[in-house]
Each structure stands twice: as structure tokens, then as C-alpha cells.
Amino acid sequence: MIEFELEGEFIPLIQLLKATHLVVTGGEAQIVVFEGKVKYNGEVDYRKRLKVKRGDIVEFNGNKILVK
């Protein structure tokens, strides 16, 4: 599990995927979200501008990200 230390109140989902190096570009992040390859707290989520906050878990490509 990847633990991501949040600095502000939230981080947009696409930025989180880039910051954890699970995707290379924002465009790639948008594609994987659009294709339903990302889970947010256990549910597939298609929102590109989703605000991820502390305590949330994002799953992509066999990786789990815990936002702290």
C-alpha cells in the first residue's frame, strides 16, 4: 500500500495518480479514470475532478493509495 501524505485539504484524483507515479501524465490519468480503472473507497468512480481527502483509499492497477 502506498501512503500519501496530504498537504492541503484535498488533492484532485488525477493529481494524486501523478504524484504517486502510477501514471506519467495528466492525460493518462484522465483516460484510466474515464475507462473505469480507478476505485475510490471501494467503488469505481469516473469523476476526473474528484476531491480526495484524508482517510480515502484509491485503487488502481493493483495498487492501493491511502491518503493521510
PyMOL commands that set and color helices and strands:
alter all, ss='L'
color gray80, all
select helices_A, chain A and resi 13-19+26-34
alter helices_A, ss='H'
color red, helices_A
select strands_A, chain A and resi 2-4+11-12+38-40+43-44+51-52+57-60+63-67
alter strands_A, ss='S'
color yellow, strands_A
deselect
rebuild
show_as cartoon
